[in-house]
Amino acid sequence: MSEREITSETTPPGIDLVESELLGETLDREREAGRLRAMGEPTRFTILYLLVEEGQLPSGELARLLDRSQNDLYHHLDALEAAGLVGKYRDGGRRIYELSPLAEQLVPAVFETIRERAE
């Protein structure tokens, strides 16, 4: 076997490092990468920014702010919810969206870093 060949039983050293030093025994690399992919989609990125700034927003207000239909946004909101980044609750007939506890720690730090770079 050459040095470049990797068997299915061998974990590449970089992945092993991430899993042992960063993720530990409790976090899954694919799940964490999925959160970042969900954040990186432009519409979802904007939704997260609006939720950081406003705290909570009804789906109708998000639709208005993004000039999109509510139905169009549900796909994005569902993806953010599946990634564990937003939660929702009902207030009468309205769906109110807010950052999840995980996102409250992660997302503002990302946007603050971006804001600092813009200055």
Sequence and secondary structure as in RCSB ss.txt:
>XXXX:A:sequence
MSEREITSETTPPGIDLVESELLGETLDREREAGRLRAMGEPTRFTILYLLVEEGQLPSGELARLLDRSQNDLYH
HLDALEAAGLVGKYRDGGRRIYELSPLAEQLVPAVFETIRERAE
>XXXX:A:secstr
  TT   TT   HHHHHIIIIIITTT  HHHHHHHHHHHHSHHHHHHHHHHHHHSEEEHHHHHHHHT  HHHHHH
HHHHHHHTTSEEEEEETTEEEEEE HHHHHHHHHHHHHHHHHH 
